[in-house]
């Protein structure tokens, strides 16, 4: 059985009131987004991780998140949409056809 997870972290964090979105803030010296990614990275049932990130933040994610650890299961990073539903839809576009189960998880 093939299982993929879409981690939705495309929010801009306006209500959070910080310079960067909440998912990129640090908790115990690590970006919150990394804590979430690592849970799925370690889960033997997960075959593929798809990250949905805020528009225009791909370079930041590459430098600050993807380089944080040697993530093996992250196979796609896509920009989210205006609303959460739009972001989930963007993630679904890169799910492999032979996938049996798709999990959708908030990044924060």
Biopython code that builds the backbone (N, CA, C, O; Angstrom):
import numpy as np
from Bio.PDB.StructureBuilder import StructureBuilder

atoms = [
    (1, "UNK", "N", (0.838, -1.176, 0.000)),
    (1, "UNK", "CA", (0.000, 0.000, 0.000)),
    (1, "UNK", "C", (0.886, 1.245, 0.000)),
    (1, "UNK", "O", (1.834, 1.340, 0.779)),
    (2, "UNK", "N", (0.576, 2.180, -0.865)),
    (2, "UNK", "CA", (1.360, 3.413, -0.997)),
    (2, "UNK", "C", (0.628, 4.557, -0.288)),
    (2, "UNK", "O", (-0.555, 4.799, -0.526)),
    (3, "UNK", "N", (1.362, 5.257, 0.590)),
    (3, "UNK", "CA", (0.789, 6.349, 1.374)),
    (3, "UNK", "C", (1.624, 7.616, 1.172)),
    (3, "UNK", "O", (2.849, 7.596, 1.294)),
    (4, "UNK", "N", (0.943, 8.703, 0.864)),
    (4, "UNK", "CA", (1.602, 10.003, 0.728)),
    (4, "UNK", "C", (0.963, 10.979, 1.700)),
    (4, "UNK", "O", (-0.215, 10.856, 2.033)),
    (5, "UNK", "N", (1.744, 11.947, 2.153)),
    (5, "UNK", "CA", (1.220, 12.983, 3.032)),
    (5, "UNK", "C", (1.497, 14.346, 2.414)),
    (5, "UNK", "O", (2.598, 14.626, 1.940)),
    (6, "UNK", "N", (0.476, 15.177, 2.434)),
    (6, "UNK", "CA", (0.602, 16.572, 2.012)),
    (6, "UNK", "C", (0.655, 17.391, 3.295)),
    (6, "UNK", "O", (-0.299, 17.404, 4.073)),
    (7, "UNK", "N", (1.774, 18.073, 3.509)),
    (7, "UNK", "CA", (1.901, 18.943, 4.679)),
    (7, "UNK", "C", (1.638, 20.367, 4.207)),
    (7, "UNK", "O", (2.418, 20.946, 3.452)),
    (8, "UNK", "N", (0.525, 20.911, 4.668)),
    (8, "UNK", "CA", (0.089, 22.235, 4.224)),
    (8, "UNK", "C", (0.655, 23.287, 5.175)),
    (8, "UNK", "O", (0.259, 23.382, 6.336)),
    (9, "UNK", "N", (1.586, 24.067, 4.651)),
    (9, "UNK", "CA", (2.212, 25.133, 5.427)),
    (9, "UNK", "C", (2.318, 26.384, 4.588)),
    (9, "UNK", "O", (3.360, 27.039, 4.563)),
    (10, "UNK", "N", (1.235, 26.719, 3.896)),
    (10, "UNK", "CA", (1.274, 27.827, 2.943)),
    (10, "UNK", "C", (0.754, 29.136, 3.516)),
    (10, "UNK", "O", (0.716, 30.152, 2.820)),
    (11, "UNK", "N", (0.353, 29.114, 4.789)),
    (11, "UNK", "CA", (-0.162, 30.341, 5.389)),
    (11, "UNK", "C", (0.920, 31.400, 5.528)),
    (11, "UNK", "O", (2.098, 31.086, 5.701)),
    (12, "UNK", "N", (0.507, 32.643, 5.451)),
    (12, "UNK", "CA", (1.464, 33.749, 5.544)),
    (12, "UNK", "C", (1.647, 34.229, 6.974)),
    (12, "UNK", "O", (2.507, 35.070, 7.237)),
    (13, "UNK", "N", (0.852, 33.708, 7.904)),
    (13, "UNK", "CA", (1.034, 34.019, 9.318)),
    (13, "UNK", "C", (0.704, 35.437, 9.713)),
    (13, "UNK", "O", (1.319, 35.975, 10.633)),
    (14, "UNK", "N", (-0.251, 36.058, 9.044)),
    (14, "UNK", "CA", (-0.601, 37.451, 9.325)),
    (14, "UNK", "C", (-1.074, 37.613, 10.773)),
    (14, "UNK", "O", (-0.648, 38.544, 11.456)),
    (15, "UNK", "N", (-1.938, 36.730, 11.245)),
    (15, "UNK", "CA", (-2.455, 36.826, 12.618)),
    (15, "UNK", "C", (-1.374, 36.542, 13.652)),
    (15, "UNK", "O", (-1.470, 36.999, 14.791)),
    (16, "UNK", "N", (-0.360, 35.801, 13.271)),
    (16, "UNK", "CA", (0.723, 35.435, 14.187)),
    (16, "UNK", "C", (1.512, 36.667, 14.618)),
    (16, "UNK", "O", (2.033, 36.717, 15.732)),
    (17, "UNK", "N", (1.599, 37.653, 13.740)),
    (17, "UNK", "CA", (2.211, 38.924, 14.085)),
    (17, "UNK", "C", (3.728, 38.957, 14.109)),
    (17, "UNK", "O", (4.310, 39.887, 14.668)),
    (18, "UNK", "N", (4.374, 37.979, 13.524)),
    (18, "UNK", "CA", (5.834, 37.962, 13.471)),
    (18, "UNK", "C", (6.310, 38.304, 12.058)),
    (18, "UNK", "O", (5.508, 38.435, 11.134)),
    (19, "UNK", "N", (7.616, 38.445, 11.909)),
    (19, "UNK", "CA", (8.205, 38.775, 10.611)),
    (19, "UNK", "C", (7.999, 37.640, 9.616)),
    (19, "UNK", "O", (7.686, 37.882, 8.450)),
    (20, "UNK", "N", (8.172, 36.414, 10.068)),
    (20, "UNK", "CA", (8.026, 35.257, 9.184)),
    (20, "UNK", "C", (6.775, 34.472, 9.584)),
    (20, "UNK", "O", (6.295, 34.594, 10.711)),
    (21, "UNK", "N", (6.255, 33.676, 8.667)),
    (21, "UNK", "CA", (5.098, 32.835, 8.983)),
    (21, "UNK", "C", (5.393, 31.882, 10.145)),
    (21, "UNK", "O", (6.535, 31.480, 10.365)),
    (22, "UNK", "N", (4.349, 31.536, 10.871)),
    (22, "UNK", "CA", (4.462, 30.701, 12.077)),
    (22, "UNK", "C", (5.228, 29.402, 11.845)),
    (22, "UNK", "O", (6.019, 28.993, 12.695)),
    (23, "UNK", "N", (5.002, 28.746, 10.698)),
    (23, "UNK", "CA", (5.648, 27.457, 10.440)),
    (23, "UNK", "C", (7.169, 27.572, 10.329)),
    (23, "UNK", "O", (7.876, 26.571, 10.445)),
    (24, "UNK", "N", (7.669, 28.774, 10.107)),
    (24, "UNK", "CA", (9.112, 28.983, 9.989)),
    (24, "UNK", "C", (9.734, 29.561, 11.263)),
    (24, "UNK", "O", (10.941, 29.799, 11.317)),
    (25, "UNK", "N", (8.913, 29.782, 12.276)),
    (25, "UNK", "CA", (9.421, 30.241, 13.569)),
    (25, "UNK", "C", (10.091, 29.070, 14.276)),
    (25, "UNK", "O", (9.817, 27.908, 13.975)),
    (26, "UNK", "N", (10.953, 29.384, 15.200)),
    (26, "UNK", "CA", (11.739, 28.346, 15.872)),
    (26, "UNK", "C", (11.101, 27.915, 17.194)),
    (26, "UNK", "O", (10.551, 28.721, 17.943)),
    (27, "UNK", "N", (11.199, 26.624, 17.441)),
    (27, "UNK", "CA", (10.778, 26.017, 18.693)),
    (27, "UNK", "C", (11.903, 25.070, 19.098)),
    (27, "UNK", "O", (12.198, 24.112, 18.383)),
    (28, "UNK", "N", (12.525, 25.330, 20.231)),
    (28, "UNK", "CA", (13.670, 24.516, 20.677)),
    (28, "UNK", "C", (14.752, 24.433, 19.598)),
    (28, "UNK", "O", (15.243, 23.351, 19.278)),
    (29, "UNK", "N", (15.110, 25.582, 19.047)),
    (29, "UNK", "CA", (16.204, 25.729, 18.080)),
    (29, "UNK", "C", (15.966, 25.046, 16.730)),
    (29, "UNK", "O", (16.914, 24.745, 16.005)),
    (30, "UNK", "N", (14.691, 24.805, 16.398)),
    (30, "UNK", "CA", (14.373, 24.156, 15.126)),
    (30, "UNK", "C", (13.089, 24.782, 14.576)),
    (30, "UNK", "O", (12.157, 25.034, 15.340)),
    (31, "UNK", "N", (13.020, 25.039, 13.249)),
    (31, "UNK", "CA", (11.773, 25.556, 12.678)),
    (31, "UNK", "C", (10.607, 24.597, 12.960)),
    (31, "UNK", "O", (10.756, 23.380, 12.847)),
    (32, "UNK", "N", (9.464, 25.148, 13.324)),
    (32, "UNK", "CA", (8.291, 24.323, 13.632)),
    (32, "UNK", "C", (7.973, 23.384, 12.474)),
    (32, "UNK", "O", (7.622, 22.225, 12.694)),
    (33, "UNK", "N", (8.091, 23.871, 11.254)),
    (33, "UNK", "CA", (7.813, 23.055, 10.065)),
    (33, "UNK", "C", (8.676, 21.786, 10.067)),
    (33, "UNK", "O", (8.213, 20.720, 9.662)),
    (34, "UNK", "N", (9.921, 21.901, 10.519)),
    (34, "UNK", "CA", (10.827, 20.741, 10.559)),
    (34, "UNK", "C", (10.348, 19.693, 11.554)),
    (34, "UNK", "O", (10.467, 18.495, 11.298)),
    (35, "UNK", "N", (9.809, 20.132, 12.682)),
    (35, "UNK", "CA", (9.270, 19.170, 13.650)),
    (35, "UNK", "C", (8.180, 18.320, 12.999)),
    (35, "UNK", "O", (8.130, 17.104, 13.179)),
    (36, "UNK", "N", (7.314, 18.983, 12.244)),
    (36, "UNK", "CA", (6.218, 18.276, 11.568)),
    (36, "UNK", "C", (6.761, 17.323, 10.512)),
    (36, "UNK", "O", (6.369, 16.157, 10.459)),
    (37, "UNK", "N", (7.656, 17.816, 9.679)),
    (37, "UNK", "CA", (8.238, 16.991, 8.610)),
    (37, "UNK", "C", (8.909, 15.749, 9.196)),
    (37, "UNK", "O", (8.746, 14.646, 8.673)),
    (38, "UNK", "N", (9.653, 15.928, 10.267)),
    (38, "UNK", "CA", (10.401, 14.812, 10.852)),
    (38, "UNK", "C", (9.506, 13.690, 11.367)),
    (38, "UNK", "O", (9.890, 12.522, 11.309)),
    (39, "UNK", "N", (8.330, 14.023, 11.866)),
    (39, "UNK", "CA", (7.398, 12.982, 12.329)),
    (39, "UNK", "C", (7.033, 12.047, 11.180)),
    (39, "UNK", "O", (7.002, 10.827, 11.347)),
    (40, "UNK", "N", (6.758, 12.627, 10.020)),
    (40, "UNK", "CA", (6.378, 11.810, 8.864)),
    (40, "UNK", "C", (7.591, 11.155, 8.215)),
    (40, "UNK", "O", (7.491, 10.053, 7.675)),
    (41, "UNK", "N", (8.716, 11.820, 8.269)),
    (41, "UNK", "CA", (9.959, 11.257, 7.721)),
    (41, "UNK", "C", (10.311, 9.954, 8.453)),
    (41, "UNK", "O", (10.801, 9.008, 7.836)),
    (42, "UNK", "N", (10.067, 9.910, 9.735)),
    (42, "UNK", "CA", (10.399, 8.733, 10.545)),
    (42, "UNK", "C", (9.339, 7.634, 10.484)),
    (42, "UNK", "O", (9.597, 6.502, 10.891)),
    (43, "UNK", "N", (8.173, 7.956, 9.989)),
    (43, "UNK", "CA", (7.078, 6.977, 9.946)),
    (43, "UNK", "C", (7.273, 6.013, 8.778)),
    (43, "UNK", "O", (7.323, 6.434, 7.622)),
    (44, "UNK", "N", (7.381, 4.741, 9.076)),
    (44, "UNK", "CA", (7.628, 3.726, 8.044)),
    (44, "UNK", "C", (6.466, 3.584, 7.059)),
    (44, "UNK", "O", (6.659, 3.091, 5.948)),
    (45, "UNK", "N", (5.285, 4.001, 7.446)),
    (45, "UNK", "CA", (4.111, 3.861, 6.578)),
    (45, "UNK", "C", (4.057, 4.905, 5.465)),
    (45, "UNK", "O", (3.341, 4.727, 4.480)),
    (46, "UNK", "N", (4.814, 5.996, 5.620)),
    (46, "UNK", "CA", (4.780, 7.097, 4.655)),
    (46, "UNK", "C", (5.827, 6.869, 3.572)),
    (46, "UNK", "O", (7.001, 6.632, 3.858)),
    (47, "UNK", "N", (5.370, 6.949, 2.310)),
    (47, "UNK", "CA", (6.275, 6.777, 1.168)),
    (47, "UNK", "C", (6.755, 8.101, 0.589)),
    (47, "UNK", "O", (7.871, 8.189, 0.076)),
    (48, "UNK", "N", (5.918, 9.129, 0.669)),
    (48, "UNK", "CA", (6.252, 10.394, 0.015)),
    (48, "UNK", "C", (5.664, 11.546, 0.818)),
    (48, "UNK", "O", (4.546, 11.465, 1.327)),
    (49, "UNK", "N", (6.446, 12.622, 0.920)),
    (49, "UNK", "CA", (5.991, 13.851, 1.565)),
    (49, "UNK", "C", (5.932, 14.945, 0.506)),
    (49, "UNK", "O", (6.868, 15.139, -0.270)),
    (50, "UNK", "N", (4.814, 15.649, 0.496)),
    (50, "UNK", "CA", (4.623, 16.804, -0.385)),
    (50, "UNK", "C", (4.471, 18.023, 0.521)),
    (50, "UNK", "O", (3.599, 18.046, 1.389)),
    (51, "UNK", "N", (5.311, 19.030, 0.325)),
    (51, "UNK", "CA", (5.208, 20.262, 1.099)),
    (51, "UNK", "C", (4.470, 21.312, 0.292)),
    (51, "UNK", "O", (4.757, 21.517, -0.887)),
    (52, "UNK", "N", (3.522, 21.973, 0.930)),
    (52, "UNK", "CA", (2.839, 23.106, 0.309)),
    (52, "UNK", "C", (3.262, 24.330, 1.109)),
    (52, "UNK", "O", (3.021, 24.417, 2.313)),
    (53, "UNK", "N", (3.892, 25.265, 0.427)),
    (53, "UNK", "CA", (4.524, 26.404, 1.091)),
    (53, "UNK", "C", (3.915, 27.717, 0.603)),
    (53, "UNK", "O", (3.215, 27.740, -0.409)),
    (54, "UNK", "N", (4.183, 28.815, 1.326)),
    (54, "UNK", "CA", (3.671, 30.108, 0.880)),
    (54, "UNK", "C", (4.252, 30.493, -0.484)),
    (54, "UNK", "O", (5.405, 30.184, -0.788)),
    (55, "UNK", "N", (3.448, 31.163, -1.291)),
    (55, "UNK", "CA", (3.968, 31.643, -2.574)),
    (55, "UNK", "C", (5.213, 32.507, -2.360)),
    (55, "UNK", "O", (5.310, 33.233, -1.370)),
    (56, "UNK", "N", (6.129, 32.426, -3.263)),
    (56, "UNK", "CA", (7.355, 33.225, -3.282)),
    (56, "UNK", "C", (8.328, 32.888, -2.151)),
    (56, "UNK", "O", (9.216, 33.688, -1.858)),
    (57, "UNK", "N", (8.186, 31.734, -1.511)),
    (57, "UNK", "CA", (9.104, 31.393, -0.415)),
    (57, "UNK", "C", (9.911, 30.134, -0.705)),
    (57, "UNK", "O", (10.494, 29.543, 0.204)),
    (58, "UNK", "N", (9.945, 29.725, -1.970)),
    (58, "UNK", "CA", (10.639, 28.486, -2.327)),
    (58, "UNK", "C", (12.130, 28.559, -1.980)),
    (58, "UNK", "O", (12.694, 27.598, -1.458)),
    (59, "UNK", "N", (12.752, 29.675, -2.264)),
    (59, "UNK", "CA", (14.184, 29.822, -1.973)),
    (59, "UNK", "C", (14.437, 29.758, -0.463)),
    (59, "UNK", "O", (15.385, 29.116, -0.012)),
    (60, "UNK", "N", (13.588, 30.423, 0.302)),
    (60, "UNK", "CA", (13.729, 30.385, 1.761)),
    (60, "UNK", "C", (13.579, 28.956, 2.281)),
    (60, "UNK", "O", (14.364, 28.513, 3.120)),
    (61, "UNK", "N", (12.580, 28.242, 1.787)),
    (61, "UNK", "CA", (12.349, 26.859, 2.218)),
    (61, "UNK", "C", (13.547, 25.993, 1.851)),
    (61, "UNK", "O", (13.964, 25.144, 2.638)),
    (62, "UNK", "N", (14.098, 26.200, 0.667)),
    (62, "UNK", "CA", (15.267, 25.431, 0.222)),
    (62, "UNK", "C", (16.444, 25.640, 1.177)),
    (62, "UNK", "O", (17.106, 24.680, 1.571)),
    (63, "UNK", "N", (16.698, 26.889, 1.543)),
    (63, "UNK", "CA", (17.848, 27.215, 2.387)),
    (63, "UNK", "C", (17.622, 26.875, 3.862)),
    (63, "UNK", "O", (18.510, 26.332, 4.518)),
    (64, "UNK", "N", (16.449, 27.190, 4.373)),
    (64, "UNK", "CA", (16.223, 27.111, 5.813)),
    (64, "UNK", "C", (15.520, 25.852, 6.298)),
    (64, "UNK", "O", (15.690, 25.460, 7.452)),
    (65, "UNK", "N", (14.742, 25.221, 5.448)),
    (65, "UNK", "CA", (13.976, 24.050, 5.882)),
    (65, "UNK", "C", (14.570, 22.767, 5.296)),
    (65, "UNK", "O", (14.938, 21.857, 6.039)),
    (66, "UNK", "N", (14.664, 22.695, 3.983)),
    (66, "UNK", "CA", (15.132, 21.465, 3.338)),
    (66, "UNK", "C", (16.591, 21.158, 3.651)),
    (66, "UNK", "O", (16.998, 19.997, 3.638)),
    (67, "UNK", "N", (17.366, 22.175, 3.928)),
    (67, "UNK", "CA", (18.775, 21.948, 4.256)),
    (67, "UNK", "C", (18.978, 21.658, 5.745)),
    (67, "UNK", "O", (20.095, 21.368, 6.173)),
    (68, "UNK", "N", (17.915, 21.735, 6.525)),
    (68, "UNK", "CA", (18.031, 21.518, 7.967)),
    (68, "UNK", "C", (18.398, 20.073, 8.298)),
    (68, "UNK", "O", (19.110, 19.807, 9.267)),
    (69, "UNK", "N", (17.905, 19.155, 7.486)),
    (69, "UNK", "CA", (18.169, 17.734, 7.705)),
    (69, "UNK", "C", (18.220, 17.038, 6.349)),
    (69, "UNK", "O", (17.899, 17.640, 5.324)),
    (70, "UNK", "N", (18.613, 15.799, 6.346)),
    (70, "UNK", "CA", (18.684, 15.029, 5.104)),
    (70, "UNK", "C", (17.356, 14.295, 4.888)),
    (70, "UNK", "O", (17.266, 13.077, 5.040)),
    (71, "UNK", "N", (16.338, 15.069, 4.531)),
    (71, "UNK", "CA", (15.011, 14.494, 4.323)),
    (71, "UNK", "C", (15.003, 13.658, 3.051)),
    (71, "UNK", "O", (15.367, 14.143, 1.979)),
    (72, "UNK", "N", (14.594, 12.421, 3.170)),
    (72, "UNK", "CA", (14.576, 11.498, 2.023)),
    (72, "UNK", "C", (13.197, 11.391, 1.372)),
    (72, "UNK", "O", (13.097, 11.085, 0.184)),
    (73, "UNK", "N", (12.144, 11.639, 2.134)),
    (73, "UNK", "CA", (10.789, 11.397, 1.630)),
    (73, "UNK", "C", (10.141, 12.612, 0.978)),
    (73, "UNK", "O", (9.095, 12.484, 0.343)),
    (74, "UNK", "N", (10.747, 13.792, 1.125)),
    (74, "UNK", "CA", (10.178, 14.977, 0.478)),
    (74, "UNK", "C", (10.465, 14.872, -1.007)),
    (74, "UNK", "O", (11.616, 14.949, -1.437)),
    (75, "UNK", "N", (9.419, 14.695, -1.779)),
    (75, "UNK", "CA", (9.558, 14.500, -3.223)),
    (75, "UNK", "C", (9.009, 15.662, -4.031)),
    (75, "UNK", "O", (9.235, 15.743, -5.238)),
    (76, "UNK", "N", (8.282, 16.571, -3.367)),
    (76, "UNK", "CA", (7.722, 17.713, -4.089)),
    (76, "UNK", "C", (7.499, 18.864, -3.119)),
    (76, "UNK", "O", (7.118, 18.665, -1.966)),
    (77, "UNK", "N", (7.744, 20.067, -3.612)),
    (77, "UNK", "CA", (7.449, 21.295, -2.887)),
    (77, "UNK", "C", (6.674, 22.180, -3.847)),
    (77, "UNK", "O", (7.168, 22.530, -4.918)),
    (78, "UNK", "N", (5.453, 22.543, -3.458)),
    (78, "UNK", "CA", (4.610, 23.353, -4.336)),
    (78, "UNK", "C", (4.128, 24.586, -3.585)),
    (78, "UNK", "O", (4.014, 24.581, -2.359)),
    (79, "UNK", "N", (3.850, 25.636, -4.339)),
    (79, "UNK", "CA", (3.323, 26.858, -3.737)),
    (79, "UNK", "C", (1.826, 26.716, -3.522)),
    (79, "UNK", "O", (1.102, 26.200, -4.373)),
    (80, "UNK", "N", (1.381, 27.183, -2.368)),
    (80, "UNK", "CA", (-0.032, 27.122, -2.033)),
    (80, "UNK", "C", (-0.830, 28.224, -2.701)),
    (80, "UNK", "O", (-0.292, 29.068, -3.417)),
    (81, "UNK", "N", (-2.121, 28.193, -2.449)),
    (81, "UNK", "CA", (-3.031, 29.174, -3.017)),
    (81, "UNK", "C", (-3.489, 30.177, -1.980)),
    (81, "UNK", "O", (-2.929, 30.273, -0.888)),
    (82, "UNK", "N", (-4.519, 30.923, -2.345)),
    (82, "UNK", "CA", (-5.021, 31.986, -1.484)),
    (82, "UNK", "C", (-5.671, 31.441, -0.212)),
    (82, "UNK", "O", (-5.472, 31.985, 0.874)),
    (83, "UNK", "N", (-6.435, 30.381, -0.348)),
    (83, "UNK", "CA", (-7.123, 29.758, 0.787)),
    (83, "UNK", "C", (-6.551, 28.366, 1.031)),
    (83, "UNK", "O", (-5.860, 27.811, 0.177)),
    (84, "UNK", "N", (-6.845, 27.809, 2.206)),
    (84, "UNK", "CA", (-6.333, 26.475, 2.539)),
    (84, "UNK", "C", (-6.771, 25.438, 1.512)),
    (84, "UNK", "O", (-5.975, 24.591, 1.109)),
    (85, "UNK", "N", (-8.018, 25.497, 1.092)),
    (85, "UNK", "CA", (-8.519, 24.549, 0.092)),
    (85, "UNK", "C", (-7.737, 24.622, -1.206)),
    (85, "UNK", "O", (-7.479, 23.599, -1.840)),
    (86, "UNK", "N", (-7.359, 25.828, -1.601)),
    (86, "UNK", "CA", (-6.549, 26.008, -2.810)),
    (86, "UNK", "C", (-5.170, 25.372, -2.625)),
    (86, "UNK", "O", (-4.622, 24.774, -3.551)),
    (87, "UNK", "N", (-4.626, 25.505, -1.437)),
    (87, "UNK", "CA", (-3.309, 24.931, -1.148)),
    (87, "UNK", "C", (-3.354, 23.408, -1.159)),
    (87, "UNK", "O", (-2.458, 22.756, -1.695)),
    (88, "UNK", "N", (-4.400, 22.848, -0.565)),
    (88, "UNK", "CA", (-4.559, 21.389, -0.587)),
    (88, "UNK", "C", (-4.680, 20.908, -2.028)),
    (88, "UNK", "O", (-4.079, 19.901, -2.403)),
    (89, "UNK", "N", (-5.452, 21.624, -2.831)),
    (89, "UNK", "CA", (-5.624, 21.268, -4.244)),
    (89, "UNK", "C", (-4.276, 21.253, -4.960)),
    (89, "UNK", "O", (-4.002, 20.345, -5.745)),
    (90, "UNK", "N", (-3.433, 22.250, -4.697)),
    (90, "UNK", "CA", (-2.107, 22.307, -5.320)),
    (90, "UNK", "C", (-1.286, 21.078, -4.934)),
    (90, "UNK", "O", (-0.592, 20.504, -5.774)),
    (91, "UNK", "N", (-1.362, 20.680, -3.682)),
    (91, "UNK", "CA", (-0.647, 19.490, -3.239)),
    (91, "UNK", "C", (-1.162, 18.227, -3.902)),
    (91, "UNK", "O", (-0.381, 17.346, -4.260)),
    (92, "UNK", "N", (-2.471, 18.136, -4.067)),
    (92, "UNK", "CA", (-3.069, 16.953, -4.693)),
    (92, "UNK", "C", (-2.635, 16.783, -6.148)),
    (92, "UNK", "O", (-2.665, 15.673, -6.680)),
    (93, "UNK", "N", (-2.236, 17.870, -6.784)),
    (93, "UNK", "CA", (-1.829, 17.809, -8.189)),
    (93, "UNK", "C", (-0.552, 16.998, -8.399)),
    (93, "UNK", "O", (-0.290, 16.539, -9.510)),
    (94, "UNK", "N", (0.242, 16.817, -7.346)),
    (94, "UNK", "CA", (1.504, 16.087, -7.496)),
    (94, "UNK", "C", (1.500, 14.725, -6.794)),
    (94, "UNK", "O", (2.546, 14.095, -6.644)),
    (95, "UNK", "N", (0.324, 14.281, -6.370)),
    (95, "UNK", "CA", (0.205, 12.942, -5.787)),
    (95, "UNK", "C", (0.349, 11.923, -6.911)),
    (95, "UNK", "O", (-0.238, 12.087, -7.981)),
    (96, "UNK", "N", (1.127, 10.878, -6.671)),
    (96, "UNK", "CA", (1.313, 9.824, -7.672)),
    (96, "UNK", "C", (0.010, 9.063, -7.897)),
    (96, "UNK", "O", (-0.758, 8.841, -6.961)),
    (97, "UNK", "N", (-0.228, 8.671, -9.128)),
    (97, "UNK", "CA", (-1.467, 7.966, -9.491)),
    (97, "UNK", "C", (-1.631, 6.632, -8.771)),
    (97, "UNK", "O", (-2.755, 6.201, -8.513)),
    (98, "UNK", "N", (-0.532, 5.986, -8.449)),
    (98, "UNK", "CA", (-0.624, 4.675, -7.805)),
    (98, "UNK", "C", (-0.717, 4.753, -6.277)),
    (98, "UNK", "O", (-0.573, 3.740, -5.593)),
    (99, "UNK", "N", (-0.953, 5.940, -5.751)),
    (99, "UNK", "CA", (-1.075, 6.122, -4.306)),
    (99, "UNK", "C", (-2.435, 5.627, -3.824)),
    (99, "UNK", "O", (-3.467, 5.919, -4.428)),
    (100, "UNK", "N", (-2.418, 4.877, -2.731)),
    (100, "UNK", "CA", (-3.652, 4.335, -2.165)),
    (100, "UNK", "C", (-4.295, 5.263, -1.142)),
    (100, "UNK", "O", (-5.519, 5.384, -1.081)),
    (101, "UNK", "N", (-3.458, 5.918, -0.340)),
    (101, "UNK", "CA", (-3.960, 6.791, 0.726)),
    (101, "UNK", "C", (-3.196, 8.104, 0.686)),
    (101, "UNK", "O", (-1.973, 8.123, 0.546)),
    (102, "UNK", "N", (-3.943, 9.219, 0.814)),
    (102, "UNK", "CA", (-3.337, 10.546, 0.901)),
    (102, "UNK", "C", (-3.755, 11.156, 2.237)),
    (102, "UNK", "O", (-4.943, 11.284, 2.531)),
    (103, "UNK", "N", (-2.772, 11.523, 3.029)),
    (103, "UNK", "CA", (-3.025, 12.213, 4.292)),
    (103, "UNK", "C", (-2.802, 13.700, 4.073)),
    (103, "UNK", "O", (-1.890, 14.097, 3.348)),
    (104, "UNK", "N", (-3.629, 14.518, 4.697)),
    (104, "UNK", "CA", (-3.457, 15.970, 4.621)),
    (104, "UNK", "C", (-3.269, 16.462, 6.048)),
    (104, "UNK", "O", (-4.124, 16.261, 6.911)),
    (105, "UNK", "N", (-2.124, 17.115, 6.279)),
    (105, "UNK", "CA", (-1.762, 17.516, 7.638)),
    (105, "UNK", "C", (-1.336, 18.981, 7.640)),
    (105, "UNK", "O", (-0.602, 19.420, 6.755)),
    (106, "UNK", "N", (-1.797, 19.735, 8.633)),
    (106, "UNK", "CA", (-1.368, 21.121, 8.761)),
    (106, "UNK", "C", (0.081, 21.167, 9.225)),
    (106, "UNK", "O", (0.495, 20.392, 10.087)),
    (107, "UNK", "N", (0.835, 22.076, 8.649)),
    (107, "UNK", "CA", (2.254, 22.183, 8.959)),
    (107, "UNK", "C", (2.537, 22.688, 10.357)),
    (107, "UNK", "O", (3.622, 22.465, 10.894)),
    (108, "UNK", "N", (1.566, 23.369, 10.951)),
    (108, "UNK", "CA", (1.733, 23.921, 12.304)),
    (108, "UNK", "C", (0.576, 23.469, 13.159)),
    (108, "UNK", "O", (0.507, 23.815, 14.338)),
]
sb = StructureBuilder()
sb.init_structure("model")
sb.init_model(0)
sb.init_chain("A")
sb.init_seg("    ")
for serial, (resi, resn, name, xyz) in enumerate(atoms, 1):
    if name == "N":
        sb.init_residue(resn, " ", resi, " ")
    sb.init_atom(name, np.array(xyz, "f"), 0.0, 1.0, " ", f" {name:<3s}", serial, name[0])
structure = sb.get_structure()
